[in-house]
């Protein structure tokens, strides 16, 4: 194993690994062009088969062939059913773009690179082995890397509220709100709301944001207008930059049929139930060739279909909050099962150690204890990026790093100085076990927040 790890610290492998991380975490968000779109594919197809060939050296040819086949399948439309299934449990996604297959020759480059780096090292030092393991962990992290999200509640379907008897004579619209005066009424179009970090960016969270929308907006604009009593039906037509909206209010909330027309063509129609989307919504483009149909239950979208020239192109289900809670339970159970499996392997290695046992010098033991929390944190971040749909902000990430160091530095002292390590792989297993424990705790806390 230690002979094979050396390729993970070779210059070209580290170069492509760095390119993959920098591109996914920074360049894509900053530029979002064809170059950044392809760079991840080229880098990933180089490091992915090399990494797994190191883990499974006897299956090297199978790893490379499988990588090419799976990459092609992943990038074509035939994988849509698999994507829809996996998205219920993991934060993954992809864009159908067959031009990405231009990166496939990187597999040949990776194969030749492994063949040309087949020289052997005699008795590689512990530092070399630990460095290679660390690079391998960073590679796993890079496979899961994604961009962070902003905390803004936007609305796919228009949101309006109705107030009466406004005292201000002039209202100036801006990005967050648009104001329309009609006699004694003030109609406020809400484009977005600034919110705190949501537990989950879903329709359930959106519905909570608009539960008391008329009262909240009245408080935000600071006018002494009054709320329209519930039961008062008001029909209005509002001309906006987008189109002409026909609204029906019950009190201050949208309730009933909504239509949007542009150029004499109806481009959006649906129903509201006291501010929440209800039943079926139909959204068309201005030409009329493309149509999206969304189905809502209790204000939460649960199904979406896309049509082109009246032909169905795609259909997918959307997780409601109850679906998310169930899937989070599955994630927690999976993490616990993985922890149990690692505990079994550690126990097995403890009972059947290698001859003479695996020993480290005092200096290396102390270094390992200091470095281990960083490795655990990287593992933890990779798992969270895979499981969570919402990213973590910078301060949360740093706070998590400090928490992991405070908790697991003393635990690593116990592992390294008091527990007999049966095999060298036990170090890796303990690090993975602790990362899974942190992940399970985070998922449990998330489950509690989702259930409230």
C-alpha positions as CSV (number, residue, x, y, z in Angstrom):
1,X,0.0,0.0,0.0
2,X,2.7,2.5,1.0
3,X,4.5,1.8,-2.4
4,X,1.4,2.9,-4.3
5,X,0.7,6.0,-2.2
6,X,3.6,7.9,-3.7
7,X,1.8,8.8,-6.9
8,X,-0.7,10.8,-4.7
9,X,2.1,13.3,-3.9
10,X,3.5,13.4,-7.4
11,X,3.5,16.9,-8.9
12,X,1.0,16.4,-11.8
13,X,-1.5,14.7,-9.5
14,X,-1.3,17.6,-7.0
15,X,-1.5,20.1,-9.8
16,X,-4.8,18.7,-11.2
17,X,-6.2,18.3,-7.7
18,X,-5.5,21.9,-7.0
19,X,-7.1,23.0,-10.3
20,X,-10.2,20.9,-9.4
21,X,-10.6,22.5,-6.0
22,X,-9.9,26.1,-7.1
23,X,-12.2,25.8,-10.1
24,X,-15.1,24.3,-8.1
25,X,-14.8,26.5,-5.1
26,X,-13.9,29.8,-6.7
27,X,-13.6,30.1,-10.5
28,X,-17.0,28.6,-11.4
29,X,-18.8,31.1,-9.2
30,X,-16.7,34.0,-10.4
31,X,-16.7,33.5,-14.2
32,X,-19.2,30.7,-15.0
33,X,-18.0,30.2,-18.6
34,X,-17.1,27.3,-20.9
35,X,-13.5,27.2,-19.6
36,X,-14.5,26.7,-16.0
37,X,-17.2,24.3,-17.0
38,X,-14.7,22.0,-18.7
39,X,-11.8,22.5,-16.4
40,X,-13.4,20.4,-13.6
41,X,-14.1,17.6,-16.1
42,X,-10.5,17.5,-17.4
43,X,-9.0,17.6,-13.8
44,X,-11.5,15.1,-12.4
45,X,-10.9,12.5,-15.1
46,X,-7.2,12.6,-14.3
47,X,-7.2,12.3,-10.5
48,X,-10.3,10.2,-10.1
49,X,-9.1,6.9,-11.8
50,X,-5.6,7.4,-10.3
51,X,-7.0,7.7,-6.8
52,X,-9.2,4.6,-7.0
53,X,-6.4,2.6,-8.7
54,X,-4.3,3.3,-5.7
55,X,-7.1,1.9,-3.5
56,X,-7.8,-1.0,-5.7
57,X,-4.5,-1.8,-7.6
58,X,-5.7,-5.2,-8.8
59,X,-8.7,-3.6,-10.5
60,X,-6.8,-0.8,-12.3
61,X,-8.1,-1.6,-15.8
62,X,-11.6,-2.0,-14.5
63,X,-11.4,1.4,-12.6
64,X,-10.3,3.2,-15.8
65,X,-12.9,1.6,-18.0
66,X,-15.7,2.1,-15.4
67,X,-14.7,5.8,-15.0
68,X,-15.0,6.4,-18.8
69,X,-18.4,4.5,-19.0
70,X,-19.9,6.2,-15.9
71,X,-18.7,9.6,-17.0
72,X,-20.4,9.2,-20.3
73,X,-23.5,7.9,-18.7
74,X,-23.5,10.7,-16.2
75,X,-23.3,13.4,-18.9
76,X,-26.1,12.0,-21.1
77,X,-29.8,12.3,-20.7
78,X,-30.3,8.6,-20.0
79,X,-29.0,9.1,-16.4
80,X,-31.9,11.4,-15.5
81,X,-33.7,8.7,-13.6
82,X,-30.6,8.0,-11.5
83,X,-30.0,11.7,-10.8
84,X,-33.6,12.2,-9.6
85,X,-33.2,9.2,-7.3
86,X,-29.9,10.3,-5.8
87,X,-31.0,14.0,-5.4
88,X,-33.5,12.8,-2.8
89,X,-30.7,11.8,-0.5
90,X,-27.5,13.7,-1.6
91,X,-26.6,17.2,-2.8
92,X,-25.6,16.3,-6.3
93,X,-26.4,17.4,-9.8
94,X,-25.1,17.7,-13.3
95,X,-25.7,19.5,-16.6
96,X,-26.5,17.4,-19.7
97,X,-23.8,18.5,-22.1
98,X,-22.2,15.9,-24.4
99,X,-19.5,18.3,-25.3
100,X,-18.0,17.5,-21.9
101,X,-17.0,14.1,-23.4
102,X,-14.1,16.0,-25.0
103,X,-12.3,15.5,-21.6
104,X,-12.2,11.6,-22.0
105,X,-8.6,11.6,-23.4
106,X,-7.5,12.6,-19.9
107,X,-8.1,8.9,-19.0
108,X,-5.3,7.9,-21.4
109,X,-3.0,10.6,-19.9
110,X,-3.7,9.3,-16.4
111,X,-3.0,5.7,-17.4
112,X,0.3,6.6,-19.1
113,X,1.2,8.8,-16.0
114,X,0.7,5.8,-13.7
115,X,2.7,3.5,-16.0
116,X,5.6,6.0,-16.1
117,X,5.6,6.5,-12.3
118,X,6.0,2.8,-11.5
119,X,9.4,3.1,-9.9
120,X,9.7,1.8,-6.3
121,X,10.7,3.5,-3.2
122,X,12.5,1.5,-0.6
123,X,11.1,2.0,2.9
124,X,9.2,5.2,2.4
125,X,9.3,7.4,5.5
126,X,6.3,7.9,7.7
127,X,6.1,11.6,6.7
128,X,5.8,10.5,3.0
129,X,3.1,8.0,3.9
130,X,1.1,10.5,6.0
131,X,1.5,13.1,3.3
132,X,0.1,10.8,0.7
133,X,-2.9,9.8,3.0
134,X,-3.5,13.5,3.5
135,X,-3.5,14.3,-0.2
136,X,-5.9,11.3,-0.7
137,X,-8.3,12.8,1.8
138,X,-8.1,16.2,0.1
139,X,-8.9,14.3,-3.2
140,X,-12.1,12.8,-1.7
141,X,-13.0,16.3,-0.4
142,X,-12.5,17.7,-3.9
143,X,-14.9,15.1,-5.4
144,X,-17.7,16.6,-3.1
145,X,-16.8,20.3,-3.4
146,X,-19.5,22.8,-4.3
147,X,-20.3,26.5,-4.0
148,X,-21.9,28.3,-1.1
149,X,-25.4,29.8,-1.2
150,X,-26.8,33.2,-0.3
151,X,-29.6,33.6,2.2
152,X,-32.3,35.4,0.2
153,X,-35.9,34.2,-0.1
154,X,-37.0,34.7,-3.7
155,X,-40.3,33.8,-5.3
156,X,-40.7,31.8,-8.4
157,X,-44.4,32.8,-8.6
158,X,-45.3,36.5,-8.1
159,X,-46.0,37.7,-4.5
160,X,-48.2,40.7,-3.8
161,X,-49.8,42.1,-0.7
162,X,-52.6,44.7,-0.4
163,X,-52.8,47.6,2.1
164,X,-55.2,50.5,2.3
165,X,-55.1,54.1,3.3
166,X,-51.4,54.7,2.8
167,X,-50.2,58.0,4.2
168,X,-47.1,58.5,2.0
169,X,-47.9,60.2,-1.3
170,X,-44.8,59.0,-3.2
171,X,-43.5,55.5,-3.1
172,X,-40.2,54.7,-4.9
173,X,-39.7,51.1,-6.0
174,X,-36.4,49.4,-5.5
175,X,-34.9,45.9,-5.9
176,X,-36.7,44.3,-2.9
177,X,-40.2,45.9,-3.3
178,X,-42.3,47.5,-6.1
179,X,-45.1,49.8,-5.1
180,X,-48.3,50.5,-7.1
181,X,-51.0,53.1,-5.9
182,X,-54.6,52.5,-6.7
183,X,-57.0,55.0,-5.2
184,X,-57.1,54.2,-1.5
185,X,-55.0,51.0,-2.0
186,X,-51.3,50.3,-2.0
187,X,-50.2,47.1,-3.8
188,X,-46.7,45.9,-2.9
189,X,-44.9,43.5,-5.1
190,X,-42.3,41.5,-3.2
191,X,-39.3,40.4,-5.3
192,X,-37.4,38.9,-2.5
193,X,-36.9,38.9,1.3
194,X,-33.6,38.9,3.2
195,X,-33.7,36.0,5.7
196,X,-31.5,34.3,8.1
197,X,-29.8,31.0,7.2
198,X,-32.7,28.5,6.5
199,X,-32.6,25.0,7.8
200,X,-33.6,24.0,4.2
201,X,-34.2,26.2,1.2
202,X,-37.5,24.7,0.3
203,X,-41.1,25.7,-0.2
204,X,-41.9,24.9,3.5
205,X,-39.4,27.6,4.5
206,X,-40.8,30.0,1.9
207,X,-44.3,29.4,3.3
208,X,-43.1,30.3,6.7
209,X,-41.6,33.5,5.3
210,X,-44.9,34.6,3.9
211,X,-47.2,33.4,6.7
212,X,-47.8,37.0,7.9
213,X,-46.5,38.7,4.8
214,X,-48.9,41.7,4.8
215,X,-48.1,42.5,8.5
216,X,-44.4,42.0,8.0
217,X,-44.2,44.3,4.9
218,X,-46.3,47.0,6.5
219,X,-43.8,47.0,9.4
220,X,-40.8,47.0,7.0
221,X,-42.0,50.0,4.9
222,X,-42.8,52.0,8.0
223,X,-46.0,53.5,6.7
224,X,-49.2,54.0,8.8
225,X,-51.4,52.3,6.2
226,X,-53.8,49.7,7.6
227,X,-54.4,46.0,6.8
228,X,-57.3,45.1,4.6
229,X,-59.8,43.0,6.6
230,X,-60.0,39.3,5.8
231,X,-63.0,38.5,3.7
232,X,-62.8,41.7,1.6
233,X,-62.5,40.6,-2.0
234,X,-60.5,43.0,-4.3
235,X,-59.8,42.5,-8.0
236,X,-57.0,44.5,-9.5
237,X,-54.8,44.6,-12.6
238,X,-51.2,45.8,-12.3
239,X,-48.9,46.7,-15.1
240,X,-45.2,45.8,-14.3
241,X,-42.0,45.7,-16.3
242,X,-42.6,42.0,-16.9
243,X,-46.2,42.0,-18.0
244,X,-49.8,42.7,-17.0
245,X,-50.8,40.8,-13.8
246,X,-54.5,40.2,-12.9
247,X,-54.8,39.8,-9.1
248,X,-57.5,38.7,-6.7
249,X,-57.1,39.5,-3.0
250,X,-58.9,38.2,0.0
251,X,-58.1,40.8,2.6
252,X,-54.4,41.7,2.0
253,X,-53.4,38.3,0.6
254,X,-53.5,36.8,-2.9
255,X,-56.4,34.3,-3.0
256,X,-57.9,32.8,-6.1
257,X,-56.9,32.9,-9.8
258,X,-53.8,34.7,-11.0
259,X,-52.9,35.4,-14.6
260,X,-50.0,37.2,-16.3
261,X,-50.3,38.3,-19.9
262,X,-47.7,39.8,-22.3
263,X,-48.3,40.9,-25.8
264,X,-51.9,39.6,-25.6
265,X,-50.6,36.1,-24.7
266,X,-51.1,34.4,-21.3
267,X,-47.7,33.4,-20.1
268,X,-48.5,32.5,-16.5
269,X,-51.6,31.2,-14.7
270,X,-52.3,29.6,-11.4
271,X,-54.1,29.8,-8.1
272,X,-53.3,31.2,-4.7
273,X,-54.8,30.1,-1.3
274,X,-54.2,33.0,1.2
275,X,-50.8,33.8,-0.3
276,X,-49.7,30.2,-1.0
277,X,-49.5,28.6,-4.4
278,X,-52.2,26.0,-4.9
279,X,-53.2,23.3,-7.3
280,X,-51.5,23.5,-10.8
281,X,-49.5,26.4,-12.2
282,X,-48.6,26.8,-15.9
283,X,-45.7,29.0,-17.1
284,X,-45.1,29.6,-20.8
285,X,-42.4,31.5,-22.6
286,X,-43.4,34.5,-24.7
287,X,-43.2,32.5,-27.9
288,X,-45.4,29.7,-26.5
289,X,-43.2,26.8,-27.5
290,X,-42.0,25.9,-24.0
291,X,-44.2,25.3,-21.0
292,X,-43.5,24.4,-17.4
293,X,-46.3,22.8,-15.3
294,X,-45.8,22.8,-11.5
295,X,-48.1,21.0,-9.0
296,X,-48.5,22.3,-5.4
297,X,-49.8,20.7,-2.2
298,X,-50.2,23.0,0.8
299,X,-48.0,25.6,-0.9
300,X,-45.2,23.1,-1.5
301,X,-44.2,22.1,-5.1
302,X,-44.1,18.4,-5.4
303,X,-44.0,17.8,-9.2
304,X,-42.7,19.7,-12.2
305,X,-42.9,19.0,-15.9
306,X,-41.4,20.6,-19.0
307,X,-43.0,20.6,-22.4
308,X,-41.7,21.7,-25.8
309,X,-44.2,22.1,-28.6
310,X,-46.8,20.2,-26.4
311,X,-44.4,17.2,-26.1
312,X,-43.2,16.2,-22.6
313,X,-39.4,16.6,-22.3
314,X,-38.9,15.9,-18.6
315,X,-40.8,15.2,-15.4
316,X,-39.4,15.2,-11.9
317,X,-40.6,15.1,-8.3
318,X,-39.6,17.7,-5.7
319,X,-39.0,16.9,-2.1
320,X,-41.5,18.4,0.4
321,X,-40.4,19.1,4.0
322,X,-41.8,15.7,5.1
323,X,-39.8,14.0,2.3
324,X,-36.7,15.9,3.5
325,X,-37.2,14.7,7.1
326,X,-37.5,11.1,5.9
327,X,-34.4,11.4,3.8
328,X,-32.4,12.9,6.6
329,X,-33.4,10.0,8.8
330,X,-32.0,7.7,6.1
331,X,-28.8,9.7,6.0
332,X,-28.4,9.4,9.8
333,X,-29.0,5.7,9.7
334,X,-26.4,5.3,7.0
335,X,-23.8,7.2,8.9
336,X,-24.4,5.1,12.0
337,X,-24.1,1.9,10.0
338,X,-20.8,3.1,8.6
339,X,-19.5,3.9,12.1
340,X,-20.5,0.5,13.3
341,X,-18.6,-1.1,10.4
342,X,-15.5,0.9,11.1
343,X,-15.7,-0.1,14.8
344,X,-15.9,-3.7,13.8
345,X,-12.8,-3.3,11.6
346,X,-10.9,-1.6,14.4
347,X,-11.8,-4.3,16.9
348,X,-10.8,-7.0,14.4
349,X,-7.4,-5.3,13.8
350,X,-7.0,-4.9,17.6
351,X,-7.5,-8.7,18.2
352,X,-5.3,-9.7,15.2
353,X,-2.5,-7.2,15.0
354,X,0.5,-7.4,12.6
355,X,3.5,-9.1,14.0
356,X,5.4,-6.9,16.4
357,X,2.5,-4.4,16.4
358,X,2.5,-1.1,14.6
359,X,4.6,1.5,16.6
360,X,5.4,5.1,16.1
361,X,8.2,7.2,17.7
362,X,7.2,9.9,20.2
363,X,7.8,12.8,17.8
364,X,5.6,11.2,15.2
365,X,2.9,10.5,17.7
366,X,2.7,14.1,18.8
367,X,2.7,15.3,15.2
368,X,-0.1,12.9,14.3
369,X,-2.2,14.2,17.2
370,X,-1.8,17.8,16.0
371,X,-2.5,17.0,12.3
372,X,-5.4,14.6,12.9
373,X,-8.1,17.2,13.7
374,X,-7.4,19.0,10.4
375,X,-7.8,15.7,8.5
376,X,-11.0,14.9,10.4
377,X,-12.3,18.3,9.5
378,X,-11.6,17.8,5.8
379,X,-13.4,14.4,5.9
380,X,-16.3,16.0,7.8
381,X,-16.6,18.8,5.3
382,X,-16.6,16.4,2.4
383,X,-19.4,14.4,4.0
384,X,-21.4,17.5,4.7
385,X,-21.0,18.8,1.2
386,X,-22.4,15.5,-0.1
387,X,-25.3,15.3,2.3
388,X,-26.4,18.9,2.7
389,X,-28.2,21.0,0.1
390,X,-27.3,24.3,1.7
391,X,-23.7,25.4,2.1
392,X,-22.0,26.6,5.3
393,X,-20.8,30.2,5.7
394,X,-17.1,31.0,6.4
395,X,-17.5,31.6,10.1
396,X,-19.4,28.3,10.6
397,X,-16.6,26.4,8.8
398,X,-13.9,28.0,10.9
399,X,-15.9,27.4,14.1
400,X,-16.3,23.8,13.1
401,X,-12.6,23.4,12.7
402,X,-11.9,24.8,16.2
403,X,-14.6,22.5,17.7
404,X,-13.1,19.5,16.0
405,X,-9.6,20.4,17.2
406,X,-10.7,20.9,20.8
407,X,-12.7,17.7,20.9
408,X,-10.5,15.3,18.9
409,X,-7.0,16.4,19.8
410,X,-7.3,14.8,23.3
411,X,-9.1,11.8,21.8
412,X,-6.2,11.3,19.4
413,X,-3.8,11.4,22.3
414,X,-5.8,8.5,23.9
415,X,-5.8,6.6,20.6
416,X,-2.1,7.1,19.9
417,X,-0.7,6.7,23.4
418,X,-3.1,4.3,25.2
419,X,-4.8,2.2,22.5
420,X,-2.7,-0.5,20.8
421,X,-2.8,0.1,17.1
422,X,-3.0,-3.2,15.3
423,X,-2.2,-2.0,11.8
424,X,-1.2,1.1,10.0
425,X,-4.6,1.5,8.4
426,X,-6.1,1.9,11.9
427,X,-5.0,5.6,11.9
428,X,-7.0,6.2,8.8
429,X,-10.0,4.3,10.3
430,X,-10.0,6.3,13.5
431,X,-9.9,9.6,11.5
432,X,-12.8,8.4,9.4
433,X,-14.7,7.2,12.4
434,X,-14.4,10.6,14.2
435,X,-15.4,12.4,11.0
436,X,-18.5,10.2,10.7
437,X,-19.4,10.9,14.3
438,X,-19.2,14.6,13.7
439,X,-21.4,14.2,10.6
440,X,-23.9,12.1,12.5
441,X,-24.2,14.8,15.2
442,X,-24.7,17.5,12.6
443,X,-27.3,15.5,10.7
444,X,-29.1,14.8,14.0
445,X,-29.2,18.5,14.9
446,X,-30.5,19.2,11.4
447,X,-33.2,16.6,11.8
448,X,-34.3,18.3,15.0
449,X,-34.4,21.7,13.3
450,X,-36.4,20.3,10.4
451,X,-38.9,18.7,12.7
452,X,-39.7,21.9,14.6
